[in-house]
Amino acid sequence: MELKQKVTPLLTDSDSAMKLAENPKFHKRSKHIDITYHFIREYIRDKKVTVAFVKSVEQLADGLTKGLNATKHQALLEGFNLKATSEEPMSERVKKVRFSKA
């Protein structure tokens, strides 16, 4: 039985990154990018990956690299379909951890 691999969507909030990834032409501004990182172009060409635009406010990956307030943290959890393990508000749990004596 042969498994058919689905095309993986690669979501970005950068128009420049999309254009650079999709255009195999050499760009003066991209000459500093190591050739080993150009594999994404091959994946796009071979239809293993598609590049699509997503608004910055909807980019879930940003929550893994940036500080978040409680509202954005909650939106991230919902975006990843995660649920809090406690009914206690996050702000109260953070205070306990921050101010507890070790």
C-alpha positions in Angstrom: 0.0 0.0 0.0 1.4 3.4 -1.0 0.8 6.4 1.2 -0.1 9.6 -0.5 1.7 12.5 1.1 -0.4 15.6 1.5 1.0 19.0 0.6 2.2 20.8 3.7 1.0 24.4 4.0 3.7 26.8 5.1 2.1 30.0 6.5 3.9 33.3 6.7 3.0 36.9 7.4 5.9 38.1 5.2 5.2 39.0 1.6 9.0 39.2 1.1 9.6 35.7 2.4 6.8 34.3 0.1 8.3 36.0 -3.0 11.8 34.9 -2.1 10.7 31.3 -1.5 8.6 31.0 -4.7 10.9 32.8 -7.1 14.0 30.7 -8.0 15.7 33.7 -9.6 18.8 35.1 -7.8 18.1 38.2 -5.8 20.9 40.7 -4.8 19.3 41.0 -1.4 19.3 37.2 -0.9 22.9 36.5 -1.7 23.7 36.2 2.0 21.3 33.2 2.4 23.3 30.0 2.5 22.6 27.6 -0.4 21.6 24.8 2.0 18.5 26.9 3.0 17.2 27.1 -0.5 15.7 23.6 -0.2 12.3 25.2 0.4 12.3 26.2 -3.3 12.7 22.6 -4.3 9.8 21.6 -2.0 7.6 24.2 -3.6 8.6 23.2 -7.1 7.9 19.5 -6.2 4.6 20.4 -4.7 5.5 19.1 -1.3 4.9 22.5 0.3 2.7 25.4 -0.5 3.3 28.9 0.8 0.4 30.9 1.9 -0.1 34.3 3.5 -1.6 34.6 7.0 -2.3 37.9 8.8 0.2 38.6 11.6 -2.6 38.6 14.2 -3.5 35.1 13.1 0.0 33.7 13.0 0.1 31.2 15.8 3.8 30.6 15.5 4.5 34.1 16.8 3.1 33.1 20.2 6.0 30.6 20.5 8.6 33.3 20.0 7.2 36.4 21.6 6.0 37.5 25.0 2.2 37.4 25.3 -0.3 39.2 27.5 -3.2 37.1 29.0 -5.6 37.8 26.1 -3.1 36.8 23.4 -2.0 33.7 25.5 -5.6 32.6 25.7 -6.0 33.1 21.9 -2.9 31.0 21.3 -4.2 28.2 23.5 -7.5 28.2 21.6 -5.7 28.4 18.2 -3.7 25.2 19.2 -7.0 23.7 20.5 -5.5 23.5 24.0 -7.4 23.9 27.2 -6.3 25.1 30.6 -5.9 22.4 33.3 -7.3 24.7 35.9 -10.4 27.0 36.2 -8.2 29.5 38.0 -7.4 32.6 35.8 -3.9 32.5 34.3 -3.0 35.8 36.0 -3.5 34.2 39.4 -1.4 31.1 38.6 1.4 33.3 37.3 1.4 35.3 40.5 1.7 32.1 42.6 4.6 30.9 40.6 6.3 34.3 40.5 6.0 35.0 44.2 6.3 31.5 45.7 9.3 30.9 47.9 11.5 28.0 46.7 
